[in-house]
């Protein structure tokens, strides 16, 4: 469940995986869960766990000077189409980092709306595991 102040408390996501990605990287994905508000963001994320050097996005991470091992890195697949606002930092193709601490999954964006990647997170959203 996402922040209770967003989408009437219906920002709901499901995590899927593990799977096998390019080069044998461990692949995970996130999609809206059943009953989710259509403005839930990001709507689609694919990310890879393991060393940055083994991440299929290693060249992009290096170019952005991202070296933190706190996150696992991936990309936003698509953004909500029914959103009233603009989710600039979580638009399609945005470079994101994901970190799970206990029952909380935090997603940070390293991409600005102009397609430029940053070495520091520009925005974040956290989801909490439902019982």
N, C-alpha and C positions, 0 to 999 in steps of 0.2 A: 504494500500500500504506500502511495506517495504522500506528500504533505496533505493533511486533512483540510487545509484551506484552499486547495486546488481541486477543481472539477467536482465539487460537492463531496470530496473524500473518495472519489471513484477513479483516482489515478492508480490503476492496477496493472501490474506487469507479471509475466511468467518468464522464468529463466529456463533455457533448454540446453542440454549438453551432458557430458562432454561429447565432442565429436572430433574428427580429424580434419584439420585444415591444410592449406598449402605447406609443402615441405614437412608434413607430419606434425605441425603445431597443434596444440590442443585448442579446440574451437568451442566457443559458447555463443549463445544467442539470446536475445531478449525481444519479446513481442507483447502487445497488449493482452491482458488476461480477459477471460469471459466477464462481461459486465463492466468493462473499463469505459470511462468517459472517452469520447472520440478525440478529445484534445490531449490525452495522455502523451507525454513526450519523455524521451524520444520514442517513436513508434516502433522502431526496429534498430537493433544494434547487433553487430557481430564482433566478438573480440577474442583475443588469443592469450592464453596464460603461458607462463614460462619466461625464460630469459629474453631481454629485449633483442639481443643479437639473433635469436631464433624467430622473432616475430616477423610475419610477412610484411609488416609496415616499418621495418627497421630503418630503411633509407629515409622515409618521411619523418620518423622520430628523430633521427640524427640531424636532418636538415633543420628541424625546429629546435634542436639542442635540448631535447627531452631525454633525461637520463635517470629519472627517479624509478626505483624498483617498487615503490609503494603501490603503483597501479599496474593493471593489465590493460593493454591498449587495443583499440579497435576503431570501427567506423560506424557512423549512423547510416542506416539504410534509407529511411525516408522520414519525413516530418508529418505531423498531423495536418490533414487537409481541412478540418472543420474548426481549427483553432481561431479564436477571436483575436488573439494577440500574435506577435511575431516571435518565433523561437529561433532567432538568428544563430545563437551559439550551438543549437542542436539541429541544424538543417542537414539535408542529405549530404553525405560525404565528410561531415565534421569528424575530426580526430578526437576521440574520447578516451578517458582513462576510467577504469572501474576498480573499486576496492570494496571488499566485504570485511566488515568488522562485526563479529557477533551476528545478530540478525538484521544488520543494516547494510544495504548495498548503495554506495555512493557513486554517481556518475558525474564526471567533470568533463567539460569541453575545453579543448585546447585550440579551437578554431573560431575565428571571427566570421561574421557574415560575409565579409569580402573574400573569403577563401584563404586567408592568411593564417598560418598556424603560429601559436605562441609557445614559448617554453614554460609558461605558467598557466594554471587553470584560469579560464575566463568566466565560467559559470558552473553551477552544480545543481543537482537534484538528488535527493536520497529517497530510497524505498525501504520499507520495513517489512520483514517477513511476517505474514499473517499466521496466527495459530491454526 
